[in-house]
């Protein structure tokens, strides 16, 4: 992959570049948000790696700009010294795909980067579409259509919807969802999952009147049931 790295600490930026080179990735580093935005608008990067504290702005504002102007297809990895649960939640709820706290271990860092790389679908990795009732999961371009019409979903909404469809009516524990979709294993008091469940229910019409029930089981998790065949 070609990775854009926004990091104002020169020694850290150099270390990240070396890590990426050892895994056959290429990178460009930037020390201000203004320069970073100017460069990534050319559209030839596969992944964005963001620090939080920057001389002219902060990583959350850059993340918001990326999601608004570049879109949701390109993965974003936060790597920062801010380690509070609130900071992690803020980044994830604004569209970050993963979050690492400095200092980082080289092997773990590359494992996270490679995991994000696997989410980028290329023609040689396309799979067959999957049908769930009136829904079709288009795995090649990571979209879901309902009765032939495409439903606009963010990448996280898509991943969560597919996880729910594949569950076959099984109760999905909240912890399992956080670990699978967001890569979080610690207990975090966040409404991230609740918010995404609500959006999916509304966008996909997963309601009894349309033959589905997407339930929140208090203190346990979530279950998607098909009420009609």
N, C-alpha and C positions, 0 to 999 in steps of 0.2 A: 504494500500500500504506500501511497504518498500521503504524508501526515503533516498538517500544519500545527506547529507548537507555539502557543502563546505563553511565554515565560520570561519575566524581566530579570531573573537571577541568571547571570551569564554562566556560572559554573554548573548550575542545575540544567540549564538548556543544553550545554555541551554534553553532560552526562546522559540526558534523555536521547540526544542524537546518537551517541555511541551505542546505547542499549538497542535502539531501533536498527542501526546498521548491522549489528550482530545477528539480527533476525531477518535480514534482507529487506527491510523497509527503508524508504527514503523519507527525509524530513526537511522542512524549512522552519527556522525559528524566528520569532518576532517578539520584541520587548515592549510594544505598546499596542493598545487596542486599535488605534487609528491605522497603524501600518498593517496590522493583521487583517482588518476588514477590507482595506484597499486591495490587498493581495488575494484574499480568498474569493473575492467577487469574480475572479477569472475562472473559477469553477473546476479546477483540475486536482482538487484534493479529495481523498477518500475518507479521511477521519480528522477530527479536530480535537486537540488536546489543550485544555485551558487551565491556567492558574486563576486564583481568585483575586488576590491583591495585585493591582497593576498601577503604574504611575499616573495614567490618565483616565482610568475607569475601573470596573471590576468585572470578574468573569461572568457573573450572572447577567449583567447587561449585554455582554458579548453573546452569551448563550441565547438570550431573548432575540437579539438581532439575527443570529443564525437561523433560528426557527422561523422567524417572520420573513426573512429575505432569501435564505438558501433552501429552507424547507426542513422536512423531518427525515429524509432518506439517509443523510450522512450522520454517522455516529459521533457522539461527543463524549469525551472522557475528561472528567475533572481530576486534577492532581494538585493538591493544595495542602498547606499546613493547618487549615481550619478543620477541626475534627469533632465539632459538636454535632449531636444528632439533628439539631435544628438546621445547621448548615447543609448537612447531607440531604435532608428532606427538601430544603429550598431548591437545591440543585436538581434533584430528581423531579420535583413537581414542575420545574420550568423546562424540562426536556432533556436533561443529561441522561446518557445511557449507562454510565458507570461513574464511580467516585472513589478515588484513592487518597489516602492521607500520607503526606511526606513525614519522614523519609520512606522511600519505597524500596522494596526488594526487587532486584532485576528480574528474577524468574517470575514472580507474581505479576509484575508490571507487563512483561511480555505475554504472559498467559491472558491477562485482561485484554490487551491489544488484539491478540490473535482471536479471542472469543468474539470481539466486536467485528473483526474482519470476516468471520464466518457468517455474519448476518447480512453481509453485502452479497446479494444474489447476482451471479453471473450466468450467462447462457448455458455454460457447461455444467452448472449445478442446478438447473431447473428440475423441478419434480412435477408429477401429475397434479392436477387440481383435485380437491377433496370436496365432496358434497355432504352437507348436513341439512336435510330437509330442503327448504327453499333457498338455503345459502350455499354459495360456492366459494371456497377458499382458493384463491389464485396464488399458488405458492411461488410461481416464477417472479411475479412483481409484488408479492406480499400485499394483496388486496382482497377484500371480501365483497361479493355482490349478493344482493337479495332480489330474487325474482328477476334477474337479468340486469338490475341497476346497481352500479357501483356505489358503495357506502364509503364516505370519506372518513378514514380513521388515521390517527397518528400511529407511528410504529409501535408504541407501547400498547395502545388500544388494540391494534391488530394482534400482537403477541398474546395478550391476555384473552382476547376473544377466541383465538385458536386453542389456547389451553383449556378454556371452558368447554368449547365444542368437543374436544378430544376426551374430556373427563367422563363422558357417558353417564352423566347424572350423579357422579361421585361428589361428595363434599370435598372441596379443595380448601385445606387449611390456609389461613392467612399467611403463616410463616412459609409455607411451600410456595405461595404465589410471590411473596417478596424475594425469596431466594432465587426462584426460576426466572422471573421477569426483570427484577431490579438488582439481583446479585447481593441482596442484603440478608445476612444470617443473624444479626443481632436483633433484639427486641427494640423496635422503634415505635413510639406513639405518633403515628402519622395517619392522615386521612387520604394518603395517596391512593391506596387500593380502593377505598370507598368512592373516591372521586372518579376513578377510571371505570369502576363497575357501573356507576350511575350514568356515565357518558355512553358506555357500551349498550346499556339497557335502552337508552333513549334513541341512539343512532340506529341500532339493529332491530328496534321494536320487539325486544325480548320480553313480551308481556302476555298474560293469559288470553287477552283478546286476539292475539296473533299466534296462539298455539305454543307459547313458551313461558317459562317462569324462571327468572333469575333472582334467587333469594340470597339475602344476607343472614347468616345464622350467627346470632349474637355470641361474641367471644369465641367463635369457632372458625368460621370461614364463609365460603360462598358455594352455591350449587346452581347449576343450570339444568333444567328439566324440560324435556319436550312433552307437551300435553296432548298433541295430536299428531297422527301419522299422515 
